[in-house]
């Protein structure tokens, strides 16, 4: 392996080490960013008052043909909560904005107003 060594759950490349846990965290962060981008892109392609479901973002990010996107539902809801904190979107229930911490059950996501 050119400049690369493998040791007990670590990969060392040219003096840098990355553990399995760090690689997993990097992968999760990439997935989180993809979900955030998917939410914003889906809303961008809809009308100003339109809403999306977190499942729309999960389906957009999932690359399979089966229902594996369902495993991305909670990460998609978390992505929406981060975007609320950033002032980008609102989470709604029954057409009304709700605090992300108070939302229970189905939610919709819309652009911040």
N, C-alpha and C positions, 0 to 999 in steps of 0.2 A: 504494500500500500504506500504509494508515493507521499511521504510526509505525514502519514496518518497511522496512529496506533490505537488499538482497541483494548481497553482494560475494564473489567468488572463494571459494566453499565456506564462507562465513560468513553468518549471518543476524544482523542487528542490529535489536533491538527496544527502543525507548525507552532507548537508552544501553547496553544489554546485548548482548554478542556471544556467539554459540555456534557453534563450528566444526562441520563435518560429523562429525569424529571425536568431538567431545563429545556430539553428538546420538546417534551410534551407541553410545557408551558408556552413555548414559542408557537407551537401548532395551535394551541387554544387561542392565543392572542391573535394569530392570523385569521382564525375562524371568526372571532369576535369582530375584527375589523371588516371582514367580508360581509358579515350580517349587517353591520352598521351601514356600509356602502349600499348594500342591497335595499335596505329600508329607504334611504335617501333617494336612490335612483328610481325605485318604484313610485315614490311620491312625486318625483320630478316629472315622470311621464303621465301623470294623472292630473285632473283638474285641481284648481287651488283649494277647493273644499273637500276633495276626495280623501278617503281613509283606506288603509290597508289592514290586513290581519297579519299578525306575526307569522302565520303559516305561509303567507306569500313570500316573505323573506327567506324562511327556512327552505321552501321549495326552490327558490332562485339559487340558493347557495349549494344545495345538495346535488350531487352529480349523478346519482343513480336513478333507475327507473322504478324502483320499488318505493315502499313507504318509509324508508330510512330517514326521510326529512323530519319525521316526527321526533326523532332524538334531538333535533335542533330547535324544538319549540321553546324550551326554557332558555337556551342561549339567545334566541331571537327576542324573547321578552326582556332579557337582561340587556341586550343591545338597545332596545327601545328605551329602557330606563336610563342608560348612559346618555342617549341622545336627548332625553328630557332634561337631564342635569346640565347638558351643554346648551340648552335653549333651542335646539333644532326642531324638536317635535313635541307633540302632546299625546298623552294616552287618554283615550275616551272610553266611556261605557254609557250606553244609552244616549249617545250623541253629546255627552257633556264631559269636559275635562275632569280627570280624577288624579289625585296624587298617586304616583306609582306604588308607594308603600301601602295604599289603601285598596288598590284594585284587586278584586277577587273574581275569578271566572273569566269569561271571554272579554278580550279588549280589542280596541281598534287603535290605529296610530294615524295621526294626521300632522301636517306641517304646523309648527307653532304659529299662533296668531298674535 
